Amino acid sequence: MIPYGHQDINQADIDAVVEVLRSDFITQGPAVPAFERAVAEYTHVKHAVAVSNATAALHIACLALDLGPGDRLWTVPNTFVASANCGRYCGADVDFVDIDPVTWNMSVPKLREKLQCAKRENRLPKVVVPVHFAGQPTKQEDVWELAREYGFKVIEDAAHAIGASRNGEPVGSCRWSDITVFSFHPVKIITTGEGGMALTNNGELSERMNMLRSHGITRDPARLRANNRAPWYYEQQILGYNYRMTDIQAALGSSQLKRLHGYVERRNAIARRYDEALKDLPLQLPTVQTGNRSAFHIYVVRFQRNTLAKPYGQIFEELRNRGIGVNLHYLPVHLQPYYRNFGFAPGQYPEAEAHALGALTLPIYPQMTDTDQDMVINALHACIGSA
Ligand SMILES: Cc1ncc(COP(=O)(O)O)c(C=O)c1O
């Protein structure tokens, strides 16, 4: 099976991990701050907080922004459930903004419309979480303008998008947001096994996220409430978690980061080859907006249903039977049974729902060969071309 995504681990990665394993610290040592500094430098941001996964990063980001019961978090339905669940962890109400039919990212006109309505009803969100779907940056500067106008905070869910940029600005710089979150799961652009990071230019938010990832504890003399300078002294000042990344993971991350540029180049090259080879099929292909560089975490195409003779499920299964690890990104979050309990129902977010009825994720990863890609292309032509 050609998978839809796959990590790339080389000898340098293995050596970096082994070096940490042979050192004194396999967690809470120097490799974590070194990885944080390297990512912060890459993305031109002031502070980076490494954690155990992006879900944890989203959680502490929401907590740092004081999201709590009675507050509202808005995200898109076309995402992984974690983008919404972080609001629920904090006891906040979750609501959704439909996607743009071309980029499949949060629709800014729909966000504006929903904000106007929410303002009239006194139901404005405290936090909005746009998702850089498939690695394509959202129109973040427009979201930021609305954040200034309506007073909400912004967390960029950039789980798919380390290495992407918009108008030359790297995703992660937080130029147009309060906090940005990356994932380092093996299917993502770079990996630490499991892992995530929260980035911000705000020193106070960074401090809070630092404490939240490690039990709410601080040893920083400047932050201690008691005037106690004993070397064993620490204070738990808030309720935190153990969301720490290990040094083993961080060493792998730093080693992977050195190849990030090449990974994104290769992913873009594979995407361009798909664009060319699939252009005559009845498919909507991904469109990268002017000024954007996508990280192409995934390559998603959409069937134009009325031109297909076969049902979606049949094409999906035929491709899987031919060894092509196609996938669906995403089942709309609001239609998950958990969210339906809150009253969400089909028809509420038509673009995200239409997307889920026709979207197909094709394999893309740096080590994919042209021969692998030809197999995918030929299989698609065979399954759809003959439809
Ligand atoms: C958009 C999005 N947000 C958040 C996450 C959660 O990432 P993690 O698996 O690192 O917790 C994912 C994971 O797939 C994702 O795709």
The ligand as a Tripos MOL2 file, in Angstrom:
@<TRIPOS>MOLECULE
LIG
   16    16     1     0     0
SMALL
NO_CHARGES

@<TRIPOS>ATOM
      1 C1         -5.6310   20.2500   11.9320 C.3       1 LIG1
      2 C2         -5.1100   19.4330   13.0830 C.ar      1 LIG1
      3 N1         -5.0790   19.9790   14.3080 N.ar      1 LIG1
      4 C3         -4.6030   19.3050   15.3680 C.ar      1 LIG1
      5 C4         -4.1440   18.0190   15.2490 C.ar      1 LIG1
      6 C5         -3.6530   17.2770   16.4580 C.3       1 LIG1
      7 O1         -2.3080   16.9600   16.3350 O.3       1 LIG1
      8 P1         -1.6070   15.9010   17.2990 P.3       1 LIG1
      9 O2         -1.8410   14.5510   16.7140 O.co2     1 LIG1
     10 O3         -0.1430   16.2970   17.2810 O.co2     1 LIG1
     11 O4         -2.2060   16.0620   18.6520 O.co2     1 LIG1
     12 C6         -4.1460   17.3970   13.9950 C.ar      1 LIG1
     13 C7         -3.6690   16.0210   13.8310 C.2       1 LIG1
     14 O5         -3.8620   15.3560   12.8740 O.2       1 LIG1
     15 C8         -4.6400   18.1310   12.8800 C.ar      1 LIG1
     16 O6         -4.6670   17.5820   11.6540 O.3       1 LIG1
@<TRIPOS>BOND
     1     1     2 1
     2     2     3 ar
     3     2    15 ar
     4     3     4 ar
     5     4     5 ar
     6     5     6 1
     7     5    12 ar
     8     6     7 1
     9     7     8 1
    10     8     9 2
    11     8    10 1
    12     8    11 1
    13    12    13 1
    14    12    15 ar
    15    13    14 2
    16    15    16 1
@<TRIPOS>SUBSTRUCTURE
     1 LIG1         1 GROUP 0 **** ****
